[in-house]
Amino acid sequence: MPKFTEIPERDRIIVALDCDKQEALRLADLLAGHATWMKVGMTLYYQEGPSIVQELKDRGFKVFLDLKFHDIPHQVRGAAKAAVKTGADMLTMHSIGTIEMMRAGQEGVMEAAAEMGTDPAATLGVTVLTSMGQGELDEIGVARYIEQQVLIMAAHVKVSGLSGVVASPQEASELRKVLGPDAYIVTPGVRPATADVGDQKRVATPKAAFEAGASHLVIGRPITQAADPVAAFEDIVASL
Ligand code: C5P
């Protein structure tokens, strides 16, 4: 895995394509030559299948395939292997699936890389979904404070050998202490100071998120719903 600190910040901004294929490819064509990473989530992937990953790869992008695996270890090994074979450069799994499950997912990634003769994809663990608060943790029987749960799950991600975590910008600095200087900390919930917050609650500006210790930022609507997505992307880069 390349050291993220050696990669310019512009190439560590991931554009979330939460839309249909036609719109995704329109945005990709506009942003080619500006952005390096595109994120494909469940909504787009389950409509279009693996071909959407390949279409973005064909346009020269790195693809973050955010399908958040959570199943028995054998299934996650197979899913991770298959995801890498679609061309994904980064993928996600739920840390709540256990250390054994995350290790299996990591093995699937390594097996695929060995068979393809490529560098292994980056692997991220989801600690606690940002849509969950203390009440939701209580609902599923987790008696810890949410901040404590995030750090414990991050430690599990680390011992499982994954590249890093998905986290809110507010958690990034504490996570950096647990995970060390090279781990990936990929943060959604990023909003330029002038942008509409939308349904994101715990937001930070791009500059603040990087300063808090994020390695990569995931930004969707402030770019994808802008009248001029390229200008929106470049304004974000200029704000760093
Ligand atoms: O449009 P917006 O910038 O809010 O998009 C953020 C992206 O990050 C979306 O694809 C969303 O699903 C994803 N995400 C998130 N919060 C998480 C994990 C992923 O907003 N905790």
Boltz pocket constraint, residues with backbone or C-beta under 6 A from the ligand:
constraints:
  - pocket:
      binder: B
      contacts: [[A, 16], [A, 17], [A, 18], [A, 39], [A, 41], [A, 128], [A, 129], [A, 130], [A, 131], [A, 166], [A, 188], [A, 189], [A, 190], [A, 197], [A, 198], [A, 200], [A, 218], [A, 219], [A, 220], [A, 221], [A, 222]]
      max_distance: 6.0
